[in-house]
Amino acid sequence: MQCDIKKISAEKTHAIRHPMLRQGRPIEDCVFDGDKDPQTIHLGAFIENKLVGILSAYQKNTSAFNVKESYQIRGVAVLTTAHRKGIGRALMAHIEQILQQRKIDLIWLNARITAVDFYTALAYQQKGNAFEIEGIGTHYCFYKILK
Ligand SMILES: CC(C)(COP(=O)(O)OP(=O)(O)OC[C@H]1O[C@@H](n2cnc3c(N)ncnc32)[C@H](O)[C@@H]1OP(=O)(O)O)[C@@H](O)C(=O)NCCC(=O)NCCS
């Protein structure tokens, strides 16, 4: 499905972060570390001017990867009514393009177990074993080297 992808503010992500990623929790839990950093990028996917999907990217290295500059992707979510229409894929492709232009070496993320098939379909590779994030559940680290 055709969607428009635009940069949005950190606050705008809350409309989807809350129901899709922090359901039943206080709205303050929708604020993530680094949301306001100047290097952070928040993307929104719009269908007929309605926000249906979000993604955020943070300039952050991790000891798991020995690269100069990497970005962590967090808060990837699409409204349930719009799943399996290619919106998540379009958001990921868009951020990969932006980060490639910025000469970033690598993208990494901690995937919920329910999103493993999604990142695998997008050619992300798994690194290491499963681990728990308190209050959210089992996760796996995934990454993609940008060329
Ligand atoms: C994960 C999520 C963002 C995927 O968004 P989406 O727009 O539905 O995904 P897409 O339609 O772009 O899917 C791209 C490909 O990923 C794979 N995929 C996506 N969702 C899948 C699922 N539930 N089961 C199996 N494969 C899946 C498929 O290969 C799909 O391609 P296809 O539909 O042509 O077969 C969405 O399911 C979501 O918001 N989930 C809840 C929040 C969440 O868990 N976010 C991830 C946090 S780490």
The ligand as an SDF file (V2000), in Angstrom:
LIG
                    3D

 48 50  0  0  0  0  0  0  0  0999 V2000
    6.5100   -5.6100   13.4320 C   0  0  0  0  0  0  0  0  0  0  0  0
    5.6130   -4.6240   12.6570 C   0  0  0  0  0  0  0  0  0  0  0  0
    6.1850   -3.2150   12.8180 C   0  0  0  0  0  0  0  0  0  0  0  0
    5.5980   -5.0210   11.1750 C   0  0  0  0  0  0  0  0  0  0  0  0
    4.9240   -3.9980   10.4530 O   0  0  0  0  0  0  0  0  0  0  0  0
    4.0810   -4.3160    9.1230 P   0  0  0  0  0  0  0  0  0  0  0  0
    3.8120   -3.0260    8.4410 O   0  0  0  0  0  0  0  0  0  0  0  0
    2.9050   -5.1560    9.4640 O   0  0  0  0  0  0  0  0  0  0  0  0
    5.1320   -5.2030    8.2820 O   0  0  0  0  0  0  0  0  0  0  0  0
    5.2410   -5.3370    6.6920 P   0  0  0  0  0  0  0  0  0  0  0  0
    3.8620   -5.4500    6.1130 O   0  0  0  0  0  0  0  0  0  0  0  0
    6.1040   -4.2620    6.1400 O   0  0  0  0  0  0  0  0  0  0  0  0
    5.9750   -6.7420    6.5940 O   0  0  0  0  0  0  0  0  0  0  0  0
    7.1760   -6.9500    5.8450 C   0  0  0  0  0  0  0  0  0  0  0  0
    7.4940   -8.4310    5.8930 C   0  0  0  0  0  0  0  0  0  0  0  0
    7.8350   -8.8250    7.2250 O   0  0  0  0  0  0  0  0  0  0  0  0
    7.3040  -10.1300    7.5040 C   0  0  0  0  0  0  0  0  0  0  0  0
    6.2860  -10.0170    8.5560 N   0  0  0  0  0  0  0  0  0  0  0  0
    5.7120   -8.8900    9.0450 C   0  0  0  0  0  0  0  0  0  0  0  0
    4.8510   -9.1890   10.0480 N   0  0  0  0  0  0  0  0  0  0  0  0
    4.8960  -10.5260   10.1950 C   0  0  0  0  0  0  0  0  0  0  0  0
    4.2150  -11.4310   11.0570 C   0  0  0  0  0  0  0  0  0  0  0  0
    3.3450  -11.0290   11.9830 N   0  0  0  0  0  0  0  0  0  0  0  0
    4.4840  -12.7630   10.9280 N   0  0  0  0  0  0  0  0  0  0  0  0
    5.3610  -13.2150   10.0070 C   0  0  0  0  0  0  0  0  0  0  0  0
    6.0340  -12.3900    9.1400 N   0  0  0  0  0  0  0  0  0  0  0  0
    5.8000  -11.0750    9.2460 C   0  0  0  0  0  0  0  0  0  0  0  0
    6.6780  -10.6360    6.2080 C   0  0  0  0  0  0  0  0  0  0  0  0
    7.6760  -11.3170    5.4780 O   0  0  0  0  0  0  0  0  0  0  0  0
    6.3170   -9.3210    5.5290 C   0  0  0  0  0  0  0  0  0  0  0  0
    6.2400   -9.4350    4.1270 O   0  0  0  0  0  0  0  0  0  0  0  0
    4.8880  -10.0290    3.4370 P   0  0  0  0  0  0  0  0  0  0  0  0
    3.7170   -9.3810    4.1150 O   0  0  0  0  0  0  0  0  0  0  0  0
    5.0430   -9.6350    2.0020 O   0  0  0  0  0  0  0  0  0  0  0  0
    4.9320  -11.5000    3.6700 O   0  0  0  0  0  0  0  0  0  0  0  0
    4.1450   -4.6990   13.1860 C   0  0  0  0  0  0  0  0  0  0  0  0
    3.7370   -6.0520   13.2130 O   0  0  0  0  0  0  0  0  0  0  0  0
    3.9300   -4.0980   14.5520 C   0  0  0  0  0  0  0  0  0  0  0  0
    3.7130   -2.9070   14.6890 O   0  0  0  0  0  0  0  0  0  0  0  0
    3.9350   -4.9410   15.6050 N   0  0  0  0  0  0  0  0  0  0  0  0
    3.6490   -4.4940   16.9600 C   0  0  0  0  0  0  0  0  0  0  0  0
    4.7630   -3.6230   17.5300 C   0  0  0  0  0  0  0  0  0  0  0  0
    6.0860   -4.3480   17.5240 C   0  0  0  0  0  0  0  0  0  0  0  0
    6.1970   -5.4620   17.9830 O   0  0  0  0  0  0  0  0  0  0  0  0
    7.1120   -3.6590   16.9910 N   0  0  0  0  0  0  0  0  0  0  0  0
    8.4550   -4.2090   16.9050 C   0  0  0  0  0  0  0  0  0  0  0  0
    9.1870   -3.9020   18.1520 C   0  0  0  0  0  0  0  0  0  0  0  0
   10.8060   -4.6510   18.1170 S   0  0  0  0  0  0  0  0  0  0  0  0
  1  2  1  0
  2  3  1  0
  2  4  1  0
  2 36  1  0
  4  5  1  0
  5  6  1  0
  6  7  2  0
  6  8  1  0
  6  9  1  0
  9 10  1  0
 10 11  2  0
 10 12  1  0
 10 13  1  0
 13 14  1  0
 14 15  1  0
 15 16  1  0
 15 30  1  0
 16 17  1  0
 17 18  1  0
 17 28  1  0
 18 19  1  0
 18 27  1  0
 19 20  2  0
 20 21  1  0
 21 22  1  0
 21 27  2  0
 22 23  1  0
 22 24  2  0
 24 25  1  0
 25 26  2  0
 26 27  1  0
 28 29  1  0
 28 30  1  0
 30 31  1  0
 31 32  1  0
 32 33  2  0
 32 34  1  0
 32 35  1  0
 36 37  1  0
 36 38  1  0
 38 39  2  0
 38 40  1  0
 40 41  1  0
 41 42  1  0
 42 43  1  0
 43 44  2  0
 43 45  1  0
 45 46  1  0
 46 47  1  0
 47 48  1  0
M  END
$$$$
